[in-house]
Amino acid sequence: MALNSTNKSAIRERLDFYRELGIGPLYRREVSAEAPACEAAEELIEVMETVAGEVAIEREQADQEAYQPTSDDREVKLRLIAEEIGPDCQRCKLAKLGRKQIVFGMGDPHAELMFIGEGPGADEDEQGLPFVGRAGQLLNNMIAAMGLKREQVYIANIVKCRPPGNRTPERDECDTCSPFLMRQIRVVRPKVIVALGATAAKNLLAVNDSMASLRGRFYDFSPPRMSGEADEPFDCKLAVTYHPAFLLRDPRQKSEAWKDLQMVMKYLGLKPAAKK
């Protein structure tokens, strides 16, 4: 029995399809004289469909394994860092000292300006977000005075868990969180980081100077990479100013903090918000 036009057309279409997939060359197999030609054609089509399905699955798996977030996938990269930390990190003793949750950071993954504070307080620990208490409200006002919205900057802390009684984070706690913070910085790639307060400044710059000597200038900052990480080197500027919580205790220093922010604004080409 000869192949009918329908089977011939089906085979031709399948062959063209497999050539596009890169499958081939295909070889003719001897068919028994007793087997009708139409049955042989149907069997050939079935085998070829099976092969194509296996190839498609293999290619999909290879594509998934080869996928790495691009430089435009900063939100994805930040989420992966947060997932690696986990919702109940036990890497340092802060996990057992009363903290409720991790406060990872928030803001625009493409922000040119990044603020880094000391650590979460009670309100931040409750909500899981940085700078949402009274100090956070003042920081919002500082950002607005710079002509920006909170959503246009990125905000994080040296440690991601609240120290008991809002005490200063200890060295081992800062060192434990530091690799994750450095990765956040390298993902966001800000033009300027503003260290809020002495704890943030001393940890980021690895110095032990006073606020008076740290303020009023830019530092060249390059977050260190961990072994095995392949992202490109990154450099930015770092400025130091007072922590908003300190400014709430000593409002006289607000004018000095504004001088620090004006220096940052000039570097970024920002204009202060119009007075209402």
For each residue, the residues with C-beta under 8 A, 3 or more apart:
1: 36 37 38
2: 37
3: 7 8 11 37 38 41
4: 7 8 38
5: 8 9
6: 9 10
7: 3 4 10 11 38 41 42 45
8: 3 4 5 11 12 41
9: 5 6 12 13
10: 6 7 13 14 41 45
11: 3 7 8 14 15 41 44 45
12: 8 9 15 16
13: 9 10 16 17
14: 10 11 17 18 45 48 49
15: 11 12 18 19 26
16: 12 13 19 20
17: 13 14 20 21 52
18: 14 15 21 23 24 26 48 51 52
19: 15 16 22 23 24
20: 16 17
21: 17 18 52 55 56
22: 19 55
23: 18 19 26 51 52 55
24: 18 19
25:
26: 15 18 23 48
27:
28:
29: 44
30:
31: 35 37 40
32: 35
33:
34:
35: 31 32 39 40
36: 1 39 40
37: 1 2 3 31 40 41
38: 1 3 4 7 41 42
39: 35 36 42 43
40: 31 35 36 37 43 44
41: 3 7 8 10 11 37 38 44 45
42: 7 38 39 45 46
43: 39 40 46 47
44: 11 29 40 41 47 48
45: 7 10 11 14 41 42 48 49
46: 42 43 49 50
47: 43 44 50 51
48: 14 18 26 44 45 51 52
49: 14 45 46 52 53
50: 46 47 53 54
51: 18 23 47 48 54 55
52: 17 18 21 23 48 49 55 56
53: 49 50 56 57
54: 50 51 57 58
55: 21 22 23 51 52 58 59
56: 21 52 53 59 60
57: 53 54 60 61
58: 54 55 61 62
59: 55 56 62 63
60: 56 57 63 64
61: 57 58 64 65
62: 58 59 65 66
63: 59 60 66 67
64: 60 61 67
65: 61 62
66: 62 63
67: 63 64
68:
69: 73 76 77 80
70: 73
71: 74
72:
73: 69 70 76 77
74: 71 77 78 109 110 187 188 189
75: 78 79 109
76: 69 73 79 80
77: 69 73 74 80 81 109 187
78: 74 75 81 82 104 105 109 184 187 188
79: 75 76 82 83
80: 69 76 77 83 84
81: 77 78 84 85 104 180 183 184 187
82: 78 79 85 102 104
83: 79 80 86
84: 80 81 180
85: 81 82 89 102 104 160 180
86: 83 89 102
87: 101 102
88: 95 102
89: 85 86 92 95 102 160 161
90: 95 96
91: 95 176
92: 89 95 161 172 173 176 177
93: 96 97 172 173
94: 97 99 159 161 162 163 169 173
95: 88 89 90 91 92 99 161
96: 90 93
97: 93 94 163 164
98: 162 164
99: 94 95 120 125 161 162
100: 125 126 162
101: 87 125 128
102: 82 85 86 87 88 89 128 160 161
103: 120 124 125 128 129 130 157 160 161 162
104: 78 81 82 85 128 156 160
105: 78 130 154 155 156 157 160 184
106: 129 130 154 155
107: 111 114 150 151 152 153 154 155 188
108: 111 151 152 153 154 188
109: 74 75 77 78 154 187 188
110: 74 188
111: 107 108 114 152 153 154 188 190
112: 190 191 192 268
113: 146 148 152 153 154 190 191 192 194 264 268
114: 107 111 153 154 155 156 185 188 190 192 193 194
115: 131 139 143 153 154 155 156 193 194 196
116: 155 156 157 158 181 193 194 195 196 200 204
117: 130 131 135 155 156 157 158 196 197 200 243 244
118: 157 158 159 168 169 196 197 199 200 243
119: 157 158 159 160 161 162 163 166 169 199
120: 99 103 124 125 130 157 159 160 161 162
121: 124 125 133 135 162 166 245
122: 125 126 133 162 166
123: 126 127 132 133 134 136
124: 103 120 121 127 128 129 130 131 132 133 136 162
125: 99 100 101 103 120 121 122 128 161 162
126: 100 122 123
127: 123 124 132
128: 101 102 103 104 124 125
129: 103 106 124 132
130: 103 105 106 117 120 124 136 155 156 157
131: 115 117 124 135 136 139 140 155 244
132: 123 124 127 129 136
133: 121 122 123 124 136 137
134: 123 137 138 245 248
135: 117 121 131 138 139 243 244 245 248
136: 123 124 130 131 132 133 139 140 244
137: 133 134 140 141
138: 134 135 141 142 244 247 248
139: 115 131 135 136 142 143 155 196 244
140: 131 136 137 143 144 150
141: 137 138 144 145
142: 138 139 145 146 244 257 261
143: 115 139 140 146 148 149 150 152 153
144: 140 141 147 148 149 150 273
145: 141 142 258 261 272 273
146: 113 142 143 261 264 265 270 272 273
147: 144 265 270 271 272 273
148: 113 143 144 152 153 270
149: 143 144 152
150: 107 140 143 144 153 155
151: 107 108
152: 107 108 111 113 143 148 149
153: 107 108 111 113 114 115 143 148 150
154: 105 106 107 108 109 111 113 114 115 184 188 190
155: 105 106 107 114 115 116 117 130 131 139 150
156: 104 105 114 115 116 117 130 181 184
157: 103 105 116 117 118 119 120 130 160 181 200
158: 116 117 118 119 169 174 177 178 181 199 200 203 204
159: 94 118 119 120 163 169 173 174 176 177
160: 85 89 102 103 104 105 119 120 157 177 180
161: 89 92 94 95 99 102 103 119 120 125 173 177
162: 94 98 99 100 103 119 120 121 122 124 125 166
163: 94 97 119 159 166 167 168 169 170 173
164: 97 98 167
165:
166: 119 121 122 162 163
167: 163 164
168: 118 163 199
169: 94 118 119 158 159 163 173 174 199
170: 163 173 174
171: 174 175
172: 92 93 175 176
173: 92 93 94 159 161 163 169 170 176 177
174: 158 159 169 170 171 177 178 199 203
175: 171 172 178
176: 91 92 159 172 173
177: 92 158 159 160 161 173 174 180 181
178: 158 174 175 181 182 203
179: 182 183 226
180: 81 84 85 160 177 183 184
181: 116 156 157 158 177 178 184 185
182: 178 179 185 186 223 224 225 226
183: 81 179 180 186 187 223 226 229
184: 78 81 105 154 156 180 181 187 188
185: 114 181 182 188 189 190 193 223 234 236
186: 182 183 189 223 225 231 234
187: 74 77 78 81 109 183 184
188: 74 78 107 108 109 110 111 114 154 184 185
189: 74 185 186 234 236
190: 111 112 113 114 154 185 193 236
191: 112 113 236 237 267 268
192: 112 113 114 218 236 237 238 239 264 267 268
193: 114 115 116 185 190 204 221 236 237 238 239
194: 113 114 115 116 238 239 240 241 260 261 264
195: 116 200 201 204 205 238 239 240 241
196: 115 116 117 118 139 200 241 242 243 244
197: 117 118 200 201 211 242 243 245 246
198: 201 202 210 211 214 243
199: 118 119 158 168 169 174 202 203 243
200: 116 117 118 157 158 195 196 197 203 204 240 243
201: 195 197 198 204 205 207 211 214 240
202: 198 199 205 206 207 208 209
203: 158 174 178 199 200 206
204: 116 158 193 195 200 201 221 238
205: 195 201 202 214 219 221 238 240
206: 202 203
207: 201 202 214
208: 202
209: 202 213 214
210: 198 213 214
211: 197 198 201 214 215 240 242
212: 215
213: 209 210
214: 198 201 205 207 209 210 211 240
215: 211 212 240 241 256 260
216: 259 260 263
217: 239
218: 192 237 238 239 263 267
219: 205 237 238 239 240
220: 235 237 238
221: 193 204 205 235 236 237 238
222: 233 234 235 236
223: 182 183 185 186 234
224: 182
225: 182 186 229 231 233
226: 179 182 183 229
227:
228:
229: 183 225 226
230:
231: 186 225 234
232:
233: 222 225
234: 185 186 189 222 223 231
235: 220 221 222
236: 185 189 190 191 192 193 221 222
237: 191 192 193 218 219 220 221 267
238: 192 193 194 195 204 205 218 219 220 221
239: 192 193 194 195 217 218 219 260 263 264
240: 194 195 200 201 205 211 214 215 219 260
241: 194 195 196 215 256 257 260 261
242: 196 197 211 246 247 253 256 257 260
243: 117 118 135 196 197 198 199 200 246 247
244: 117 131 135 136 138 139 142 196 247 248
245: 121 134 135 197 248 249
246: 197 242 243 249 250 253
247: 138 242 243 244 250 251 253 254 257
248: 134 135 138 244 245 251
249: 245 246
250: 246 247 253
251: 247 248 254
252: 255
253: 242 246 247 250 256 257
254: 247 251 257 258
255: 252 258 259
256: 215 241 242 253 259 260
257: 142 241 242 247 253 254 260 261
258: 145 254 255 261 262
259: 216 255 256 262 263
260: 194 215 216 239 240 241 242 256 257 263 264
261: 142 145 146 194 241 257 258 264 265
262: 258 259 265 266 272
263: 216 218 239 259 260 266 267
264: 113 146 192 194 239 260 261 267 268 270
265: 146 147 261 262 268 269 270 271 272
266: 262 263 269 270
267: 191 192 218 237 263 264
268: 112 113 191 192 264 265
269: 265 266
270: 146 147 148 264 265 266
271: 147 265
272: 145 146 147 262 265
273: 144 145 146 147
274:
275:
276:
